[in-house]
Amino acid sequence: MKNLVKVKIIFLIIISLYSGCSEEFLERTPLGMETTATFYTSEDNAVQAVTACYAVMLFRGSFSRNFWAFGDVASDDTEAAGEVGGVDQPDMQRIDQMLHVPTNAYFFEYWRNIYEGINNCNIVLEKFPDADFNEDIKNRLMGEAKFLRAIYHFYLNAIFGGVPIITRVLPTEEYYSVPRNTIAEVLHQVQTDLQEAASALPDTYSSSGDDARATKGAARAYLLKALIFESSYAKNYSGDERFEGCEEKWDEAWNVAQQIIDSRVYELEPHYADLWTEAGDESREHIFRVVNAAINITGSEFINTPLVSSSHNTYQSVRAYWEWDTVTLDSIRIEGQILAWGLNAPTYNLAAEYEPGDQRKKISIVTDSDTIEIDPTASGVSIFRRAAPSYASPTKMNNAKYDPEPDEWAIRSFFRGPLDIKMFRYADVLLLAAEAALEPAVNQPDKATEYVNMIRTRARNSGNTGQPANMTSVTLNDVIHERRVELAMEAHRFFDIVRWGIAYDRLNGLYRATDTLGGTKGNPIEFFIGKHEFFPIPEEEIILSKGSIKQNPGY
C-alpha cells in the first residue's frame, strides 16, 4: 500500500513539474490548455500546484544530496567518500576540507533549486485567495505553501547566512536586484510564516496518502528550531555584526516545544533501528519527511534526474552485499556494485563519540564486518555480508541509516532505494526542548534531564547491553553529545556546531581520511572564524545581480 501511495505522490510531482510550477507556462494559451484564470479554480489543480512546492525537495541539488553535504560532510561527523580515495565528488571533498569557493556547483544548484521552490509557493499564495473552491481546503493548502516557503528560507539562511527574502512572485529582472536580508530578518520572516501556517494546518491527515504533508506539528517544530537558532546566534555571537538583530527567545522556544509535546501527536519509535526501514518511514516519530519512491525503471542516469529522490538512498548507501570466504579470509561480492557511491562516510571522530554499548552506533554506522540475514537467493546463500564500505570509504565505514536492506531495493542489479528523507523527528524536538530548559530564562533543569533520558532510554531499549544509562542531571555539553549520537548523519551537525559557536574547536586542525587534495598524508582543516560559519553565495548569483547581492566575508 505504501509503495502505491509513493508512486501516486511521485506521479503528481512529475505532472506538477511540467504543468503546475511555472507561471510563464501557465500564461501560454494554446488550444485546450488551461490559463491562470482557470487553473486555480479546480481543487485538483490547486493540490497539484502545492505539490509542485514540495517537488524541489526531491532534487539531487537540494535535499537528496547537496543539503547533507552542507549539514554532514562539512562537519566532524562525516566526510566525502565514493570510489577509491573518495574521489567521486571533488566539489563535495572541497566542502569537507573547507576549501570550497563561490563557483562550487553544490552552492549554485542548491540556491537555484530552493528559490524555485519559494517561487512556486509565492505563486500559490498569490493565486489562491481569489480561487473558487472549498475555503477550508484552500486555507490548508495556503498553509502548506507558507510552511514550505518558511523552511526554504530557513535552510538558505542556515547555509548562506542572510539571503534575499522573497515573499511575492517577481519578474526575472526584479529578482536579480533584490539585496540580501540579514540573518535576523530572515529568521523573523520564517517565524511569522510558520506561526501563520500552524494556524491553518491540521494536526494530522485522514488519508494515508497525505501523511507526509505539512501539519500543525511540523510548522511548530520548525518554529521551535528557528527560535532556537536565533537564540543561539544571539547568545554565542554577541558583537558579531552578521547576527545583529538576533535576540534570545528561549522562553518562546520552550512554550512552542510544550505545545508540540502536549499535543501527543508524536512519540518516540520504541526501537531505534525501526526508524530506518521502509515500514519505519510512517513512524509517529517523523514530524516531517520528504517522500521518496523507488520506481523500477532501468537506466543508471535515472537517479540523476530531478524526478525521484531514490538518489538520496543511492548516494548514501554502499549498494553491495558480500559473503565472508573462510578459505581466502576475504569478502566475496555476491550482489551489487564495487566502487559503489556511499558518499557520506562517518568519521573516526563520530564513531568515538558513542558511549560503549550504545546500540545507536551499530544501527547508524555500517562496517566491513557487519552481516544481515535475508531470504536465500538462487545460489542458496542466506547470510550476506552487510557491505564492504572500504571499497568506497576511506574510513571503512558508511551511513547505515539510508542503506536499505537487500529486499527493499526496487532494482537489485542497480538499486533504487525507497527510504524517505527524514527532515524532523520528535527526538529532535525533545533535545531542542532540553536545550531551552537549561537556559536561565526557562530554568527547568529537571525537564532537560527528563527529555534527554527519554532519548537514552529508547537507545538502551534498542539493544541488550543496558547502555546508555540514564543521567541524574544534564548540562549543555550532555545535550550537545546526545544530539550528535541521536541525530548522526541526518544533516544537523554542521549547523549545530556553528550556532553553538564551537565550529572552530571541532573542525580546525582536523584531518580527513579522504584528503586526496593534500597528498598521501593530507593537510589539516583550516577553519577561519568569521568566514567558514557560512558557505559562499554562488558566484553566478552575484554576477547576475550586478552587485546587488554581496559576497560573504572571506570569499
N, C-alpha and C positions, 0 to 999 in steps of 0.2 A: 504493500500500500504506500509506504513512504517513497519508494522509487517512482511510483506513478505520480505522486504529488510533486516530486522534484522535477520530473520530466515536464509536467504541466507548467511549473514555475519557469523553467528554462525556456520552454516554448513561448510563454508570454514575454519573457525578456527579449528573446530573439525578435519577435514581432515588434516589440516596443523600440528596440534599437533601430529598426529600419522604417518604422512608421510613426512612432509616438514621441520621440525625444527631440525632434528638430523643428524649431519654429519656422525656419526657412522652408523645410519640406512641407509643412502644413499649409503654407501660404500659396503653394502652387495649386492650380485648379484645372488639371486635365479632366477629361470626361470620366465621370463616375467616381472621382476621388473626393473625399470629404475635405472641407475647408475648415479653417479655425472657427468659423462661425457655427459650424455644425458638429465638429469633432467632440467638443466637451459637453454636448447636450445629452450624450449617452453615458449611462453609468458604466457600461462595459469599457467604453473608450477611456473614461476617466480613470478606471482601475489600471488600464494599460498604460496611461500616461504616468501614473505614480510608480508603476512597476519599472518604468524607464529611469526613474530617480534612483531606484535601488541598483539598477543594472551595472553601473560603473564599479560597484564594489567587487564584481566578479573579474574585472580586468586584471591581466597579468601586471600591468603597470601601476595598479592601485593596491588592492589588498591581497591578491593572490600571490604576489612576490615582493614588489618593491617595498611595501609597508613594513614587512618583517625584516627586511634588510636594514631599515632605519631603527626599528624597535629592538631587534635581537642582535643582528650581526655587528652593529656599531657599538654594542655594549660588551661587557665582560662575560656575557652568558654564552654567546656563540661566535663563530667566525665563518667566513666564506669557505665553501668546500665544492665538491663536484669535480670529477676526473682526478687523475693523479696529481697531487700537489695543490688542489683547489684552483686550478687554472681556468675552469669552465666559465666563470663570471668575473672578468677583470674589473668591471665597474663596481661590482659588489666587494671585491677584495680591496679596492681603494677606499671604500667606505669603512671596512673593518680595520684598516691601517690609519684612519684619519688623514688620508692623502687625497680625499675627494676634492674636485674642483667644480666650478659652476657649469661646465659643459658635460658633466656626467649625465648620461641618458636617464638614469634612475630618477633624478630630480625633475627633469622636464616631463617625463611620462607621468609621474605622479601628479604634478601640478596640473597638467592639462586634463588628465582623467577626472580629478576631483572637481575642478572648476566646471567641467562638462556636467557633472552631477549636480552642482549648485545651480547651473543654468536650467537644467531640467526641473529642479524644484521651484525655481522662480517662475517658470512658465506655468506650472500648475497653480501656484499661489496667485498669479495674475489672472488666469483664465477662469478658475473655478467659482469665484464669487458670483458671477453672472450666469453660471450654468444652471440648467433647469432639471434637476433630479433630486432624489431624496436628500433632505437637508442633513440628517444625521450621518449618512454615509459621506456626503460632501465634506462635512466638518471633520470627520475622521480622516479622510484622505488628505485634507489640507494639513491636519495634524501630523500625518506621516511625512509629508513633504517638508514641513517646518522642522521636524525632528532630524531628517536627513541633512537638510541644509545646515543645521546646527552642528552635527557631528562632523560633517565635511570641513566646516570652518575650524572646528576644534582640532582635528588632526593636522590640518595645514599649519595651524598656529603652533602646535607642539613640535612640528618638524622644522618649519622655517622661521618661526619667531616673529609674528606680526605680519599679516598678509592683508591684501585688499578685501574689505567686507563688501560682498555683492549681494544685495537683497532685492534686486529687480532685474528684469531682462534688459541687457544692454546691447546696443549695436556694436559691431566689432570695433569701429573707430573709437567709441567711448570706452569700451572695455580696456583698451591699452593705455588709456590716460588716467585710470584710477590709481591713486597712490596707495602705498601700504598704510594700514592702520597699525596702531600699537598693539602689543600683546594684550594689555588690559582691555582695550576697546574691543578686540575680537572676543575675548572671554566674556565680556559683558553682553555682547550681542548673542553669543552662544547661550548664555544663561537665560536671556529674555526669550529666545526662540524655544528653548526646552521647557520653560515654565508654561508657555502658551500651548505647546504640543501636548504636555502632560494633561492639561485641562480638556483636550479634545479626544485623547486616545483612550481605548478601553483597557481594562485590566488584563483581559485575555480575549481570545477569539474562539468562537464556537466551532469553526471549521478547521480541521486538521491541516488543510492546505494553506491556511493563513497564519499558522502558529509562529512563523519566523518574521512576521511583520512587526513594525514598531508598536509598542504598548506603552501604557502609562508608566509601568515599572522601568522600561528601557529609557524613557525620557528622564525620569527621576534619577536613574543610575548615572547617566551622562551628566546631568546637572550636578550630582554629587561630585563626580570627577572634575568637572570644570571648576567648582568651588574649591576643591582640594588643591588643584593645580594653581589657581590664583593665590590661595593662602600660602602655599609652599613657596611660590615665587616671592611674595611679599616678605615672608619670614627669612628666607635664605639669600635674597639678593638685594637687601636694603642698600640704597645708594646707587644701584646699577640703573642707569637711565633707560635701559631696554625694558625694564619692568615698572617704569613709572606709571602710577595709577592703579597698580595691583594692591589689594587690601586683604588682610587676614579675615577670613569669613568662616572660621572653624565652627562657630555655633550654628550658622546657617547650614553648613555641610552636615553637621550632626543631626539636625532636625530632618533634613531630607533623607538621610540614611535610616532614621527611625521610621519614616513613612514607608520606605521600602520593606524594612524588616517587619513592621507591624501589619503590613498587607497580607502576609502569609501566602503570597502567591508563589514565592520561590523557596527552595530548600536545597541543602547540600545533597548531592548524589551519595548514597551510602558507601559505595566503593569507588575510589578514585579512578581505577582502570576503566570502569564502565563509561566514563565521560568520553573516552577516546575510541569508541566503537560506532558503527553506523546507527545502531539502535540508541546509543547514548546521545546522539545529536538532538533527540527530543526530550532530554532530561529537563526536569524543572529547575535545575541549576542554571541553565543557559538563559540569560536575560535578553541577550541579543546575539544573533549569529548570522552569517552570510550563507545562504542555502547553496549547496553545491549539487552537482549532478554528474554521475559517471555514466555517460551515454556511450553505448557500444558502437563507435564509429572508427573506422580504420584510418590510418594516416598519421604519422608522427607529428606533423605540424598542427594537427587539430588542437593540441593543448596550448599552442601559442596564439590562438585566436582569442578575441575578447568575449566569446560567447559562453564558455563553460569554465568554471573555476576548478575543474579537476586538475588544472595545472598546479594549484596550491599543494595538493597531495603529492603530485609527481615531483615537484621541485624540492619538497621537504623530505621525501622518503628515499629509501635505498633501492627499492624495486627489484630486489633479487633475493632468492631463497636458496639455502645451502644445506648440505649434509656433511657431517664430520666423517672423514675417512680414517678408520683406525689403523690402516696399513701405512698410508703416506703421512698420517698425522697432520692433515691439512683439510681445508674445505673444498668440497666439490660442488660446483654450481649445478643446481637442479633446474632452476627456472629463473627467468628474468634476464637482466642486462648487466654485464660487467661495466664498470665505469658509470654506473647509474648516478643521477644527479646528487640528491641528498645534500642540497646546498647549505643547509642550516645546521652546521656541526657544533655540538656542545663543546665548551672549553673544559680543560682540566680544572680551571678555576671554579666553574659551575659545579662540576662533579664533586669537588672537595667541599662545597657548601652544605651538602646534605649531611645530616647527623647519622651516625651509624645505626643501621636498622630501619631508616626511613624508607618505606616501600615506594614512595613517590620517585625516588631516584631510578629504580628499576623500571617503573612504569613510564618514566619520561625519557630515559636515555637508553638507546639500544647499542650493544657492543657486539664484538665478534662472537662471543661465546654464548649468546642468548639463543635458546631454542623454543619452538612452539609446537603444539600438537595440532594437526589439521587432518582432514579426511584423506585417506590413501589416494594416491594418484594412479595413473595407469601402470606405472612401473612398480607399484606396491609400496612406495616409500610413504610412511605416515608421520615421521618426525623430521621437520625441516629445520635447518639452522636458520635462526631468525633473519640474519643478514650478515653481510661482510662489509661493514662500512669502511674498513681500512683500505678498500679499493678506491674509494672516493673521498674519504675523510681523513685528513692528516692527523686528527686527534683520535682516530679509530673509534669514534662514537658518532651517533646520529640521533635526530629527533624522533623518538618513538611515538609521540602523540599523534602525529599525522602520517604514520606508517601503517596503513590498513593491513589487516590480516589477508592471507592469500585469497580466501574465498569472497572477500569484499570488493576486489578489483573487477571492473567491468570487462577488461581485456587482459588476460593473464600474460600474453606474449609482449604487450607493450605497457599495460597497466593504465587504467583510468580510475583514480581513487574517488570514493564517494563522500569522504568526511567533510562536514561543514566547517567553515572558519569561525572559531569561537571568539567573538569580539568582547563580550562582557559576561562574566559568570557571577553568581551570587557570592562565591568565595571572595571575589574582588570587592564587593560591597562591604562584606564583614571586615575585611582588612582596612579598607578606607575608613570605615566607622571606628575601628580600633585606633587608627592614627589620629583621627579627630578627637577621640575620647581622651587622649593623653595630653592634649593642649590645655593650658590654664583656662581658656575661655569656656571650655566644656567641663573639664575636671571630673571625668568619670573613669578613673583607672581600673576599677573593678570590671566595668563593662569592656574595656580594652582587653583585659585578661580573659574574660568570658568568650569574646569573639575569636581571639587567637586560639584559645583552647578548643573551640568548635572545629576549627580548621585542623588542628593537630589530632583531635580525637578521630576525625574521619580518616586522616592519614594512617593513624595507628590501626584502625579497624579494617584498613585495606590490605593488611598483611598479618603475619603471625609472630612478629618479633617483639611486640609490646612497645614499640617505639614509633614516633617520638612521644615522650612523656608530656603530660600537661605541665604548665608553668604555674607557679604560685603568684607571680606578678610579671608584668611585661614593661619594657622600655621601647623607645622608638627603634633602637637597634634590633630588638626582637621582631618588631613589625617589619623592618627592612629585610631581615633574614627570612621571615615567613613569606613575605611577598615574593622573594626570589625563588624559593623552592616550590611554592604552590603554583605560581604563575609562570614558571620557567618556559621559555621558548613560545610564549604567546604574545610577543611583541610589546611588552610593557617595560622591560628593564631599562633601556636607554633613557626613556622619558622620565622614569622614576629617579634614576641617579642624577639626572640634570635638575629636576625640581627640588631634590633634597640638597643640592649643592655639593655632591660628593663625586661628580663625574671625574674630576681631575685625580682624586685619590684612587679611584678604582681603575682608571684607564692609563694614566701617564706611566710610561716605563713598562707597560705590559707587552710581552712577546706573543706573537701569533704563530701557531704551527703552520699556517698557510702562507707564510710570507715568502712567496716566490719573487716578489719585487726586490727584496733585500738580500737575495742570495741564500746559500745553504743555512747560514746562521740566522739570518734575518735581523731586522732592526727593531728596537723598542718603539712603541707608540709615543708620539709627542702630542699631548693634549694641551692646547692653548686656551687658557681661561679668557673668556670674552669673545671667543671665536667658535669653538667646537661644541658649545651647548646647542647650537642650531646648525642646520645644513644651509648651503648657499642657495640663494634664489637662482633658478635656472637662467643661464646666460641669454637664452633666446627671448625670455620674457623681458629682461632688462633692455635688450636691443629694440624689441618691438614697442616697448613703452616710451622710447626716446627719452629715457631719463626720469620718467615719472616714478618708476619703481627703483628704489635704491638697494644696492647690494648690502648683505650683512657684513659686519666688521671682520677684517682679516682675510676676506676672499677677493 
